[in-house]
Amino acid sequence: MKAFESNEQFIYSLILDDLEETISPAHKILLENWRAASDQNEKTYQGFVQVEQNINELYSTEPYTIESSWEALDYKIDNLEYAWKQKERNAHTKIWYGIAASVLLVVALGYYFINKNTYTVVSNEQSATAKTITLPDGTSVQLNAGATIKYAAGSFKTNRRVQLLNGEIFVKVIHQTKYPFLVDLGDVHALDLGTSFNISKRNRDIVLTVEEGQVALQQPLASKSILLTVGKTGRYSSATGKLTAEKNTDINYKSWLNKEFIFTETPLNEVVKQLSRVYKNSITIDGDSLENRKLTAHLHYQTPDSALKVIAATLQCQVINEEGSYILAEK
């Protein structure tokens, strides 16, 4: 259980995810194991539960704003400061210190739970083109179709953490040494070291390719990390729990964003598969012999029409457009 003990922040994040009912099945098992490891762990967990219950009861009976929560905190701090000044006159100073720690912990946790719904969630439709957003620190995030991210906008400038819930994104980070930028991918984290990178998350499997700078791909619980530099791809397998690094061999990894493709003796069926995924159009091949033809071309077009015309001219075939669906067929 030493790995748990050295990762309190990670465990606390699991507890909060559990209370918000956003925890993954794998993380749920980790949390249950941690709770069962000791009575103190279970007591800590129940402390979080109690705070949320109290806050929910309070919130259901009277409106509670961010301003009022800060006013309550200021009031308690003022009173605690007064109590501390009585140290020499009060024989129960140690008790006050304990109360102070408890009050501040409850207020801090209460403040979190009151504002737990202040997360900003950004999604891109399954059939949409890439969506670009700018985070509060100036970092640019581009979302592929079907991608969803989540972040706390109010505290983002000092807690630069984005959670990729699913899909694919391209991130161009505004680097800050004091406040590192981190992408939470569930089982692993991507820590920016001054860079831009592409991340794909599908069924908890992660593929990260670095375009500029460096990224540390980390497994918090296992205390493992790999450093990725320009042109490197890091992979995390949820089935094996392993992190690996390799030279990037997918030169079209960013085609979903810039609509640029480079094909070298690539079978047409593979070409069509990539074009269909990026352009969100149905593209099929009519004829077995045509499927086996290989394409060498550099395509950079915003619509499939122009790209398919180049392919048709190169491979001596024809393009049939049927209400937005395309067929490549023999002449």
N, C-alpha and C positions, 0 to 999 in steps of 0.2 A: 504493500500500500504506500510505499515511499513516493511513488510517482504522483499519487493524489496529494500527499502532504506538501509537496513542493510546487503545486499548481492550484493554490487556493482561488486565484482569480478565475481560472478556468472552471473549477467546480461551482463557484458562485454563479457563473454565467449559465451553467447547466441547470441550477436550481431555478433561476429566473426564467429560463426557457421552459422548464417544466411547469411552472406556475402560469405561464402565458399560453401553455399547451402548444408550443411551437417546437418542442424538442424532437429530435430524430430518434428512431427506434434504437440505433446503436448507442446514442448518448443516453437514452433512457436506461439502458442496461448498465452503463458505466455509473450513472447516478445511483441506481439501486444498489450496486455493489459497494459504492462509497458509503451510502447510508448504513448498510449492514456491517461495515467494517468496525464501527465502534459506537458506543452510546453517545459520545460527544458529537460525532458526525450527525447522528439522527437528531440530537438536540438542536444543532445548528440549523438543520433543514426545517424543523418544526418552528424555530424562531422566525424564519422567513415566512412560513405559512401563517403564523399568528399575526405578523405585521400586516400582511396583505389582507387578512380577514378584518382586522381592525380598521384599516384604511378604507376598505370597501364599505364597511358599515357607516363610517363617518361620511364618506362620499355620497352614500345613498340618502342620508338625512339632511345634509346641508351642502350647498355649493362650495367647492374648494378650489381656489385658483393658485397659480404659481406665486403670485404676489403674496397671498395670505400665508402660504407655506413658508416663504422666506421671512415674513414678519414674525411667524411663530418661532422660527429658528433663531432670529435676532433676539426675541424676547427671552428665550431660554438661555442663550449665551450670556446676555446681560445679567441675568439672575445667577448664573453659574460663576461669572466673574466676581460678583459681589460675594458669593459664598466662599470663593477661594481667598479673597482678601481677609476673611475672618479666620484664616488658618490658625493664628496664634491664640485666638480667643475661643476657638471651637474645638472641643475635644474629639469631635466626630468628623474631622477633616477627611480621613480616609474613606469614610462612607460617602461623603460628598463627591470625591473623585470617582467612586464607583457609579454613583448616580449620574454624574456628568457624562461618563463614557456611555452609559446605557441610554441616556436621553439623546445624546448626539447620534448614536447608532440608530435608534428608532426613528429619529427625525430624518436622518439621511436615507434610510430604507423607505420610510414613508414618502419622502419626496420623490424617490424613484418610482414607487408604485402609483402614486397619484398621477405622475406624468409618463407612465409607461406607454400610453397611447400616443405620445408625441413623436413616435417614430414616423419617418417618411418612407413610404413604400412606393417604388417606381416600377411599373411593369410595361412591357411592350407586347402588343398583340401578336398572336402566332403567325398571322399573314402580313404583318407590317414590315416596312423597311426599317433600317437602323434608326434608333432614337438616340439623340445626344442630350445629356444633361450636364450642368456644371454644379459641382458640390460647393458648399459654403467656403471652402478654402481655395477655390479656383481650379481644383482637379477636374478634368474632363472624363466622363464615363459614357461610352457608347454601347447601347444595348442592342443585341441581335433580336430577331423575332422570337418571342416566347421567353425572354429573359426577365428576371425580377430581382431587384436589389432592395435593401432596407438599411436605413441609417438614422441616427439621432441628430436631427438638424440643429437643435438648440445648443448642444455641447460639442458640435463637430469640430470646431476650430482647435480644440484642445484634446479631443478624443476622436482622432481621425480613423474611424472604423466603419467599414462597409460590409454588410453581409450579402453574399451572393446566394440567393435561395435556389435558383435554377437557371439554366441557360448559358449564354455566352456573352461576354463583355470585353471591350477593349478600354484600358485605363491609361491615361496620360497624367501622371502624378506631378503635382506641385510639391517639390521636395522640401521638407523641413526637418532638420536634424533634431530639434527639440521635441517635436510631435510627429513620430513616425506614422506612416500611412499603412493600414493593415486591412486586408480583405479576409473576412471570416468565411471559410468554405465548409464549415462543419468539422470534419475529422482533421482537417489541416488548415493552416493559415498561410497567407502570402504576405510577407513583410517587405515593403518597398525600401530599396536602398538607393533611390534616385533613378527613376526609370519609366518606361511605358511598356505595357505587356498585354497579352491576350489570354483570357481564361475561359475555359469551357467546363461546365459542371453538368454531367448527365448521370442520373442514378447514383449520385455520390462519388462517381469517378471523376478525377480532375486531370485536365491537361492545361499546362501553362507554358506559353512561349514568350520569351523576352525579345522585345524589339530594340530597346535601348536600356543601358544601365545594368542594374543587378536586382535580383529578387531572391529572398530567402524563403523557401517553401518548408514549412515547419509542421511537425506533429507534436503538439503540446504535451499530450499524455505520455507519449513514448520518449519525449526529450530528444527527438531526432530532427535534423534539418539538412537540407541540401542547398547549395548556393548556385543560382542560375545566372549566367552572363549572356551577352548578346548572341543570338543564334542558337541558344540552348532551349530545350523543352523538358519540363519536369512533369512527371506523371505520378498520380496516386491511385492505386487500385483498392477499392473498398473491399474486394473479395480477399485479397492477401494482406492488406494493411501496409503495403510496401511503397516507399518513395523511390523513384528512379530518375536519373538525369541522362539525357542523350542529345546528340546533335539534331537540330530540327531538320527533318527531311520533307516536311509538308510546306512547299513554297507558296501554296495557295491558302494557308491558314487564315489569312486576313481578307480573303476575297469577299466574304459576306459584307465587309465594310466598304472596301474600295472598288468592288466589282472588277478586279484585275485578276486574270488567270494566265498562268504559263503552263503549257502542255508540251511535253517532249516524248514523242512516240507513245502517247497515252491511248489505250483502247477507247473507242467511241462510247462504249457503255459507261465507262468511268467518267468520261467528260460530261455526258448527259446527267449523270448522277450529281456531279458537283454543280452544274448549271441549274438544275431543278431545285436544289437545296438553297441556292443563293437568290435566284430570281423569283422563287415561290410560284413557279409555273409548272404545269405538267408537260414534260418533254419525253417522248417515247421514240423508239427506233423500230421501223418496219423492215424486217429482213435480217436473217442470221448473218449473212455475209457482210452486211453493213456494220453490224455490231463489232465485228472483229477488226475493222479498219482502225488504223492508228493516226492520231492527230498530233502535229507539231505546229503550234501557233501561240501567239501572244494576243490575248483578247482583253480589251479594256473598254467595255461598253456598259452604259447604265440600264439598257433594256435588252431582253433576250433576242429581239428581232435582229439587231445588228450583229450580235455574236453568232447567231445561227446562220445568217447569210454568209459570213466568213467561213464557217465550217462547211456549209453546202458547197461553196465555190472551191474550197481546198480538197474536199473528198469526192467531188463530182456526184453530189446527190441533190435532192430537192427538199424544201421546207414547206410543210402544209400547216396552215394556221386555221384551227377549227375553234372559234369562239374562245380564244385565249389559251388553248392547248395546242402544243406543237408536235408535229410528227416529222422525223427525218426518214425519208424513203428513197429507194432507188429511182433513178430517172426512167 
